Structures are given as structure tokens and as C-alpha cells.
Amino acid sequence: MKKLPKYNTDNIRKKLVELRERDGFTKAELAERANVNYNTVVKIESGENKNPTIKTLISIAKVFKIRLEEIVS
């Protein structure tokens, strides 16, 4: 699976938490809606996953109805 180039993962982590909390989703709800593994969401938010796949971030962006660029910038 294709990986994103190295972006500032702290920005990705913060944006994901911000969006999830804004919309009132738990980590489990976000994972289910994005069709990604719960542990993936946990690891991205904790900063443990430093290079999430494009597919994962696109799936998450679709849940929030935003463009991928809004998560990675």
C-alpha cells in the first residue's frame, strides 16, 4: 500500500483529533465509519503511526467530507 511522503505527523494527529471531537465521534465510531482498523485511528492520534497510508487518510477525510489536503496540511 502506498505511503504518504513524510508530512508533519503532529499536524495530522492534531487535525484528526480536532475533527473527531468536533463531530462527536469516538475513536471506534470513526474507525467504523472510515472502514479502518480501530488501532489505526488510535495509533495515528497517539503519534505512534508516523506515516499513515493515503488510503486510510482518504477514508477518514470522506467521513468528515473534507479534502485529503485539509488533513495533511
N, CA, C and O atoms as a MOPAC input file, in Angstrom:
PM7 MOZYME 1SCF
protein

 N      0.84200 1    -1.17200 1     0.00000 1
 C      0.00000 1     0.00000 1     0.00000 1
 C      0.88900 1     1.23700 1     0.00000 1
 O      1.89300 1     1.29300 1     0.70900 1
 N      0.51200 1     2.21500 1    -0.79400 1
 C      1.30700 1     3.42500 1    -0.92900 1
 C      1.26600 1     4.24100 1     0.35500 1
 O      0.21200 1     4.40900 1     0.97000 1
 N      2.42200 1     4.74000 1     0.74400 1
 C      2.53500 1     5.58100 1     1.93400 1
 C      2.63500 1     7.04200 1     1.51500 1
 O      3.09900 1     7.35600 1     0.41900 1
 N      2.19900 1     7.92300 1     2.39200 1
 C      2.34600 1     9.35200 1     2.16100 1
 C      3.80600 1     9.74300 1     2.32200 1
 O      4.53400 1     9.12700 1     3.10000 1
 N      4.23300 1    10.75800 1     1.59300 1
 C      5.56400 1    11.29800 1     1.88800 1
 C      5.56000 1    11.78700 1     3.33400 1
 O      4.49300 1    12.01400 1     3.90500 1
 N      6.70100 1    11.94700 1     3.91200 1
 C      6.76000 1    12.39000 1     5.30700 1
 C      6.17600 1    13.79200 1     5.44800 1
 O      6.73800 1    14.76800 1     4.95000 1
 N      5.06700 1    13.87100 1     6.11900 1
 C      4.45000 1    15.14700 1     6.46000 1
 C      4.63300 1    15.35500 1     7.94600 1
 O      5.11900 1    14.46900 1     8.64900 1
 N      4.25500 1    16.49900 1     8.41700 1
 C      4.31100 1    16.74900 1     9.84600 1
 C      3.19800 1    15.93500 1    10.49600 1
 O      2.03400 1    16.33400 1    10.50100 1
 N      3.58200 1    14.79200 1    11.04200 1
 C      2.57100 1    13.89200 1    11.59200 1
 C      1.87700 1    14.47900 1    12.81600 1
 O      0.76400 1    14.07800 1    13.15400 1
 N      2.52900 1    15.41900 1    13.47200 1
 C      1.87100 1    16.05000 1    14.61300 1
 C      0.66900 1    16.85300 1    14.13600 1
 O     -0.35700 1    16.89900 1    14.81600 1
 N      0.78800 1    17.49300 1    12.96200 1
 C     -0.35700 1    18.22300 1    12.39900 1
 C     -1.48200 1    17.27100 1    12.03000 1
 O     -2.65000 1    17.57100 1    12.27600 1
 N     -1.14500 1    16.12500 1    11.44200 1
 C     -2.15700 1    15.12600 1    11.08200 1
 C     -2.86400 1    14.64400 1    12.33900 1
 O     -4.09000 1    14.55200 1    12.37900 1
 N     -2.08200 1    14.33900 1    13.36100 1
 C     -2.63900 1    13.86000 1    14.63100 1
 C     -3.59000 1    14.88600 1    15.23100 1
 O     -4.70900 1    14.55200 1    15.62100 1
 N     -3.14300 1    16.13100 1    15.30400 1
 C     -3.97500 1    17.18800 1    15.89500 1
 C     -5.25300 1    17.41200 1    15.09300 1
 O     -6.32900 1    17.58000 1    15.66800 1
 N     -5.13600 1    17.41400 1    13.77600 1
 C     -6.30300 1    17.64900 1    12.92100 1
 C     -7.31000 1    16.51700 1    13.07700 1
 O     -8.51500 1    16.76100 1    13.13800 1
 N     -6.82700 1    15.29100 1    13.14000 1
 C     -7.72100 1    14.14400 1    13.29300 1
 C     -8.48600 1    14.22700 1    14.61600 1
 O     -9.69800 1    14.01800 1    14.65100 1
 N     -7.78600 1    14.52800 1    15.67900 1
 C     -8.44400 1    14.66500 1    16.98500 1
 C     -9.46800 1    15.79900 1    16.94300 1
 O    -10.59400 1    15.64600 1    17.41700 1
 N     -9.07200 1    16.93200 1    16.37500 1
 C     -9.96400 1    18.09400 1    16.27900 1
 C    -11.24600 1    17.75700 1    15.51800 1
 O    -12.34800 1    18.06300 1    15.97400 1
 N    -11.08900 1    17.12400 1    14.35800 1
 C    -12.25700 1    16.77300 1    13.54400 1
 C    -13.14800 1    15.75400 1    14.24700 1
 O    -14.37300 1    15.88000 1    14.24600 1
 N    -12.52900 1    14.75900 1    14.83600 1
 C    -13.29600 1    13.69600 1    15.50500 1
 C    -14.08500 1    14.26200 1    16.67400 1
 O    -15.26400 1    13.95200 1    16.84300 1
 N    -13.43900 1    15.08300 1    17.47300 1
 C    -14.12500 1    15.67300 1    18.62600 1
 C    -15.18600 1    16.67300 1    18.19000 1
 O    -16.25300 1    16.75500 1    18.79900 1
 N    -14.89800 1    17.43200 1    17.14100 1
 C    -15.87200 1    18.39700 1    16.61300 1
 C    -17.17100 1    17.70400 1    16.23800 1
 O    -18.25900 1    18.20600 1    16.52000 1
 N    -17.04700 1    16.54100 1    15.59700 1
 C    -18.22900 1    15.81100 1    15.14200 1
 C    -18.77200 1    14.83200 1    16.18100 1
 O    -19.76900 1    14.15400 1    15.93400 1
 N    -18.12000 1    14.75600 1    17.34000 1
 C    -18.62000 1    13.94500 1    18.43900 1
 C    -18.45100 1    12.45200 1    18.24800 1
 O    -19.22800 1    11.67100 1    18.79800 1
 N    -17.45300 1    12.03900 1    17.48100 1
 C    -17.22000 1    10.61400 1    17.26400 1
 C    -16.22700 1    10.07400 1    18.28700 1
 O    -15.28000 1    10.76100 1    18.67200 1
 N    -16.45100 1     8.85400 1    18.71600 1
 C    -15.41900 1     8.16100 1    19.46100 1
 C    -14.41600 1     7.63300 1    18.44900 1
 O    -14.68000 1     7.65500 1    17.24700 1
 N    -13.28600 1     7.16700 1    18.91300 1
 C    -12.29500 1     6.57300 1    18.01200 1
 C    -12.89200 1     5.36000 1    17.30300 1
 O    -12.65400 1     5.14000 1    16.11500 1
 N    -13.66800 1     4.58100 1    18.04500 1
 C    -14.29600 1     3.39100 1    17.46200 1
 C    -15.30800 1     3.76700 1    16.38500 1
 O    -15.37400 1     3.11700 1    15.34200 1
 N    -16.09300 1     4.80900 1    16.63000 1
 C    -17.06700 1     5.25800 1    15.63000 1
 C    -16.37000 1     5.75800 1    14.36200 1
 O    -16.80800 1     5.45600 1    13.25200 1
 N    -15.29800 1     6.51200 1    14.52500 1
 C    -14.56100 1     6.99300 1    13.36200 1
 C    -13.99500 1     5.81800 1    12.57500 1
 O    -14.10500 1     5.77500 1    11.35000 1
 N    -13.39700 1     4.87600 1    13.27000 1
 C    -12.83100 1     3.70400 1    12.60000 1
 C    -13.89600 1     2.96000 1    11.80500 1
 O    -13.66300 1     2.56100 1    10.66400 1
 N    -15.05700 1     2.77700 1    12.40600 1
 C    -16.14100 1     2.06500 1    11.72600 1
 C    -16.63200 1     2.84700 1    10.50900 1
 O    -16.81600 1     2.27100 1     9.43600 1
 N    -16.84300 1     4.13500 1    10.66400 1
 C    -17.34700 1     4.95700 1     9.55300 1
 C    -16.33800 1     5.04200 1     8.40000 1
 O    -16.72400 1     5.09100 1     7.23200 1
 N    -15.03900 1     5.05900 1     8.74100 1
 C    -13.99500 1     5.16200 1     7.72300 1
 C    -13.57800 1     3.78600 1     7.19100 1
 O    -12.79900 1     3.68100 1     6.24500 1
 N    -14.11300 1     2.74100 1     7.81900 1
 C    -13.76800 1     1.37000 1     7.43600 1
 C    -12.26200 1     1.11700 1     7.57100 1
 O    -11.62900 1     0.52000 1     6.70000 1
 N    -11.71500 1     1.59100 1     8.69100 1
 C    -10.31600 1     1.32600 1     9.02100 1
 C    -10.26500 1     0.66800 1    10.39800 1
 O    -11.22500 1     0.72700 1    11.16600 1
 N     -9.15400 1     0.05400 1    10.68700 1
 C     -8.98300 1    -0.62500 1    11.96000 1
 C     -8.96200 1     0.39100 1    13.10600 1
 O     -8.36800 1     1.46400 1    12.99600 1
 N     -9.61400 1     0.03300 1    14.19000 1
 C     -9.64000 1     0.89300 1    15.38000 1
 C     -8.22200 1     1.24000 1    15.82300 1
 O     -7.93900 1     2.39200 1    16.15300 1
 N     -7.32800 1     0.24900 1    15.83200 1
 C     -5.95400 1     0.50100 1    16.26300 1
 C     -5.24000 1     1.50100 1    15.37000 1
 O     -4.34500 1     2.21300 1    15.82500 1
 N     -5.62600 1     1.56000 1    14.11300 1
 C     -5.04300 1     2.54300 1    13.20300 1
 C     -5.37900 1     3.95400 1    13.66400 1
 O     -4.50600 1     4.82100 1    13.71400 1
 N     -6.64700 1     4.18300 1    14.00100 1
 C     -7.07500 1     5.50000 1    14.49700 1
 C     -6.32500 1     5.83200 1    15.79100 1
 O     -5.82300 1     6.94400 1    15.95600 1
 N     -6.25300 1     4.87300 1    16.69600 1
 C     -5.56700 1     5.09200 1    17.97400 1
 C     -4.10200 1     5.45200 1    17.74200 1
 O     -3.58100 1     6.38300 1    18.35600 1
 N     -3.44300 1     4.71300 1    16.85600 1
 C     -2.01200 1     4.95200 1    16.61500 1
 C     -1.75300 1     6.28000 1    15.90400 1
 O     -0.74800 1     6.93700 1    16.17500 1
 N     -2.63900 1     6.67800 1    15.00600 1
 C     -2.47100 1     7.98300 1    14.36300 1
 C     -2.63900 1     9.08700 1    15.39500 1
 O     -1.83200 1    10.01600 1    15.45400 1
 N     -3.67800 1     8.98900 1    16.20400 1
 C     -3.94200 1    10.03700 1    17.20400 1
 C     -2.87300 1    10.10100 1    18.27800 1
 O     -2.60000 1    11.17400 1    18.81400 1
 N     -2.26500 1     8.97000 1    18.59900 1
 C     -1.23300 1     8.96300 1    19.63700 1
 C      0.12900 1     9.37600 1    19.09100 1
 O      1.05200 1     9.65900 1    19.85400 1
 N      0.24700 1     9.41000 1    17.76100 1
 C      1.51700 1     9.74100 1    17.14400 1
 C      2.40500 1     8.53100 1    16.91300 1
 O      3.51400 1     8.66100 1    16.39400 1
 N      1.92300 1     7.35600 1    17.29700 1
 C      2.70700 1     6.13200 1    17.09700 1
 C      2.82100 1     5.77700 1    15.61300 1
 O      3.86600 1     5.30900 1    15.16100 1
 N      1.73500 1     6.00300 1    14.85400 1
 C      1.77100 1     5.76700 1    13.40500 1
 C      2.25300 1     7.05200 1    12.75900 1
 O      1.49200 1     8.01300 1    12.63700 1
 N      3.50200 1     7.07500 1    12.35000 1
 C      4.12600 1     8.29100 1    11.81200 1
 C      3.90100 1     8.47200 1    10.31700 1
 O      4.18700 1     9.53900 1     9.77300 1
 N      3.39300 1     7.44500 1     9.64900 1
 C      3.22400 1     7.54500 1     8.20200 1
 C      1.99500 1     6.74000 1     7.76000 1
 O      2.13500 1     5.67900 1     7.15200 1
 N      0.79100 1     7.24400 1     8.06600 1
 C     -0.42000 1     6.51700 1     7.67000 1
 C     -0.54000 1     6.45200 1     6.14600 1
 O     -0.01800 1     7.30900 1     5.43400 1
 N     -1.22400 1     5.44000 1     5.66900 1
 C     -1.38400 1     5.29200 1     4.22500 1
 C     -2.33200 1     6.35300 1     3.67500 1
 O     -3.18500 1     6.88800 1     4.38400 1
 N     -2.15600 1     6.63100 1     2.40800 1
 C     -3.04600 1     7.56600 1     1.72500 1
 C     -4.47200 1     7.04100 1     1.77400 1
 O     -5.41200 1     7.80000 1     2.00700 1
 N     -4.63100 1     5.75000 1     1.55600 1
 C     -5.95900 1     5.13400 1     1.57600 1
 C     -6.66000 1     5.39200 1     2.90900 1
 O     -7.84100 1     5.73600 1     2.93300 1
 N     -5.94200 1     5.22700 1     4.00500 1
 C     -6.51300 1     5.46800 1     5.33500 1
 C     -6.94800 1     6.91700 1     5.48700 1
 O     -8.05800 1     7.19500 1     5.94100 1
 N     -6.07300 1     7.83700 1     5.10800 1
 C     -6.39900 1     9.25700 1     5.28000 1
 C     -7.51100 1     9.71300 1     4.35300 1
 O     -8.30900 1    10.57500 1     4.72300 1
 N     -7.57800 1     9.15300 1     3.16100 1
 C     -8.69400 1     9.47700 1     2.25500 1
 C    -10.00500 1     8.98300 1     2.85100 1
 O    -11.01100 1     9.69000 1     2.81100 1
 N     -9.99800 1     7.77700 1     3.40100 1
 C    -11.20700 1     7.22300 1     4.02700 1
 C    -11.67000 1     8.10000 1     5.18200 1
 O    -12.86500 1     8.34400 1     5.34800 1
 N    -10.72100 1     8.56700 1     5.97300 1
 C    -11.06000 1     9.43600 1     7.09800 1
 C    -11.57100 1    10.78500 1     6.59300 1
 O    -12.54300 1    11.31900 1     7.12700 1
 N    -10.92700 1    11.33200 1     5.57800 1
 C    -11.36800 1    12.62100 1     5.01800 1
 C    -12.80200 1    12.52600 1     4.51200 1
 O    -13.58100 1    13.46500 1     4.67500 1
 N    -13.15600 1    11.39900 1     3.89900 1
 C    -14.52400 1    11.21300 1     3.39300 1
 C    -15.54800 1    11.25200 1     4.52300 1
 O    -16.64800 1    11.77600 1     4.34900 1
 N    -15.19300 1    10.70400 1     5.66900 1
 C    -16.10900 1    10.72600 1     6.81800 1
 C    -16.43000 1    12.17000 1     7.19700 1
 O    -17.57400 1    12.49800 1     7.51200 1
 N    -15.41400 1    13.02400 1     7.16300 1
 C    -15.59300 1    14.41900 1     7.55700 1
 C    -15.98000 1    15.32600 1     6.39600 1
 O    -16.16500 1    16.53000 1     6.57200 1
 N    -16.10100 1    14.73100 1     5.18900 1
 C    -16.48000 1    15.47800 1     3.98500 1
 C    -15.50800 1    16.63300 1     3.71100 1
 O    -15.90600 1    17.76100 1     3.41800 1
 N    -14.22100 1    16.30000 1     3.82000 1
 C    -13.17800 1    17.27500 1     3.53300 1
 C    -12.18000 1    16.65800 1     2.55200 1
 O    -12.20000 1    15.45200 1     2.30600 1
 N    -11.30700 1    17.50000 1     1.99700 1
 C    -10.26400 1    17.01600 1     1.09200 1
 C     -9.08600 1    16.48600 1     1.90800 1
 O     -8.84400 1    16.92900 1     3.03100 1
 N     -8.37200 1    15.54800 1     1.33700 1
 C     -7.18600 1    14.98600 1     1.98200 1
 C     -6.22100 1    16.08000 1     2.41600 1
 O     -5.63700 1    16.00700 1     3.49700 1
 N     -6.05600 1    17.08600 1     1.57900 1
 C     -5.12000 1    18.17600 1     1.87200 1
 C     -5.43400 1    18.87300 1     3.20100 1
 O     -4.53500 1    19.39600 1     3.85900 1
 N     -6.68900 1    18.87600 1     3.58200 1
 C     -7.06900 1    19.53100 1     4.83200 1
 C     -6.59100 1    18.76400 1     6.04100 1
 O     -6.45700 1    19.34000 1     7.12100 1
 N     -6.33100 1    17.47800 1     5.88700 1
 C     -5.81000 1    16.67800 1     6.99500 1
 C     -4.28700 1    16.77400 1     7.06800 1
 O     -3.72000 1    16.86300 1     8.15600 1
 N     -3.63400 1    16.75600 1     5.91900 1
 C     -2.17600 1    16.69500 1     5.92200 1
 C     -1.49400 1    18.04800 1     5.93600 1
 O     -0.28000 1    18.11600 1     6.12500 1
 N     -2.24100 1    19.13300 1     5.74000 1
 C     -1.59500 1    20.45100 1     5.71600 1
 C     -1.62100 1    21.09400 1     7.07900 1
 O     -1.12200 1    22.20700 1     7.24600 1

